[in-house]
Amino acid sequence: MRNKHHLLIEQLDKKLQPFYETSKVLIPERGWTNTIRTALHMTMAQLGTKLNITRQGVKRIEESEASGTITLNSLKDAAEAMDFKLVYALVPKNGTINNLIENKAEELARKIVMRTNQTMQLENQGIGDQKLDKTIKELAAELKREMRKSLWD
């Protein structure tokens, strides 16, 4: 039977699949609200009317989005007022969750093995490059298994 944690990771990766292409999306400098409102030829007053706020309130929303301090609820309300839907997800920066786990495990394994090898070299007991690579791969595989387990423990 497949590992329960491994299956959960695969299922989550599958759910996030549509979002993986978002790394190619460039966020407009003034934010989505301002960019979309402007593209729709909608004034701040018109958007404010739909949101039951003043023109100044719309300006604050746009400024807070551009500065990264907007709340998700405010952004959702603004999106809905313009007949858009807010889509929200957390995605790994470099690929899938599986890739993230593998990269972190390999990075940690490399640090551990290289630190140990450095100590051994000081005692004239260092190992060759082939043995280092093999040891790193073996430790990384073990760490991957442990990381997958610990994600939900």
C-alpha positions as a printed Julia matrix, in Angstrom:
153×3 Matrix{Float64}:
   0.0    0.0     0.0
   1.26   3.47   -0.86
   2.33   5.72    1.94
  -0.63   7.82    3.14
   1.46  10.98    3.38
   2.9   10.51   -0.1
  -0.65  10.13   -1.44
  -1.74  13.35    0.32
   1.16  15.23   -1.26
   0.27  13.89   -4.7
  -3.38  14.88   -4.24
  -2.43  18.38   -3.11
  -0.04  18.75   -6.05
  -2.89  17.74   -8.36
  -5.22  20.35   -6.81
  -2.56  23.03   -7.2
  -1.67  22.04  -10.78
  -3.73  24.82  -12.39
  -1.84  27.4   -10.33
   1.69  26.3   -11.26
   1.66  28.47  -14.39
   1.02  31.56  -12.23
   4.75  32.0   -11.78
   4.69  33.48  -15.29
   2.07  36.09  -14.34
   3.38  39.59  -13.74
   1.38  41.53  -11.16
   0.6   45.04  -12.39
   2.56  47.75  -10.57
  -0.63  49.54   -9.5
  -2.38  46.26   -8.62
  -5.14  44.3   -10.26
  -8.0   46.44   -8.99
  -6.67  49.63  -10.57
  -5.57  47.89  -13.77
  -8.9   46.12  -14.3
 -10.99  49.14  -13.31
  -9.05  51.3   -15.76
  -9.29  48.7   -18.55
 -13.07  48.55  -18.03
 -13.25  52.38  -18.23
 -14.77  52.38  -14.77
 -14.25  55.43  -12.6
 -13.4   55.27   -8.91
 -16.83  56.74   -8.21
 -18.55  53.97  -10.2
 -16.61  51.23   -8.39
 -17.26  53.0    -5.1
 -21.0   52.96   -5.78
 -20.88  49.19   -6.35
 -18.9   48.74   -3.12
 -21.0   51.25   -1.13
 -17.9   53.33   -0.39
 -16.58  56.71   -1.48
 -14.16  57.43   -4.29
 -11.52  57.94   -1.57
 -12.34  54.45   -0.25
 -11.63  52.99   -3.69
  -8.37  54.93   -3.82
  -7.37  53.44   -0.43
  -8.21  49.93   -1.68
  -6.06  50.42   -4.79
  -3.19  51.9    -2.79
  -3.3   49.12   -0.19
  -3.3   46.48   -2.92
  -0.32  48.12   -4.65
   1.58  48.26   -1.35
   0.67  44.68   -0.41
  -1.36  45.52    2.68
  -4.85  44.81    1.35
  -6.98  42.17    3.06
  -8.28  39.22    1.09
 -11.85  40.24    1.91
 -11.34  43.74    0.49
  -9.75  42.33   -2.64
 -12.57  39.81   -3.01
 -15.19  42.54   -2.65
 -13.47  44.73   -5.25
 -13.19  41.79   -7.64
 -16.86  40.88   -7.26
 -17.9   44.5    -7.77
 -16.18  44.37  -11.18
 -17.68  40.93  -11.99
 -14.39  39.12  -11.31
 -13.56  36.26   -8.99
 -10.64  36.32   -6.56
  -8.53  33.19   -6.93
  -6.26  32.42   -4.01
  -3.61  29.73   -3.58
  -0.22  29.05   -2.04
   2.1   27.37   -4.53
   5.71  26.26   -4.23
   8.13  28.74   -5.79
   9.97  26.11   -7.81
   7.64  23.44   -9.1
   5.53  20.98   -7.16
   5.35  20.12   -3.47
   7.16  16.9    -4.29
   9.96  18.93   -5.91
  10.08  21.19   -2.87
  10.52  18.2    -0.55
  13.18  16.67   -2.79
  15.12  19.93   -3.08
  15.02  20.58    0.68
  16.08  17.0     1.44
  18.98  17.15   -1.02
  20.07  20.55    0.28
  20.05  19.31    3.89
  21.79  16.04    2.97
  24.53  17.93    1.13
  25.12  20.2     4.16
  25.29  17.26    6.56
  27.58  15.14    4.39
  29.89  18.01    3.45
  30.22  19.12    7.08
  30.98  15.55    8.16
  33.46  15.08    5.31
  35.24  18.32    6.21
  35.74  17.05    9.76
  36.96  13.7     8.43
  39.42  15.42    6.07
  40.96  17.21    9.04
  41.69  13.74   10.4
  42.87  12.47    6.97
  39.77  10.29    6.66
  37.91  12.17    3.92
  36.06  10.28    1.19
  36.23  10.73   -2.59
  33.76  12.6    -4.77
  31.94   9.46   -5.95
  31.44   8.27   -2.4
  30.31  11.78   -1.39
  27.67  11.87   -4.14
  26.43   8.39   -3.25
  26.23   9.26    0.45
  24.36  12.51   -0.31
  21.84  10.66   -2.49
  21.27   7.98    0.15
  20.83  10.5     2.95
  18.57  12.67    0.78
  16.31   9.67    0.07
  16.06   8.96    3.79
  15.36  12.62    4.57
  12.64  12.77    1.88
  10.84   9.87    3.53
  11.08  11.59    6.91
   9.95  14.95    5.55
   6.91  13.43    3.89
   5.98  11.76    7.17
   6.51  14.86    9.28
   4.35  17.1     7.09
   1.21  15.84    8.78
   2.46  14.33   12.04
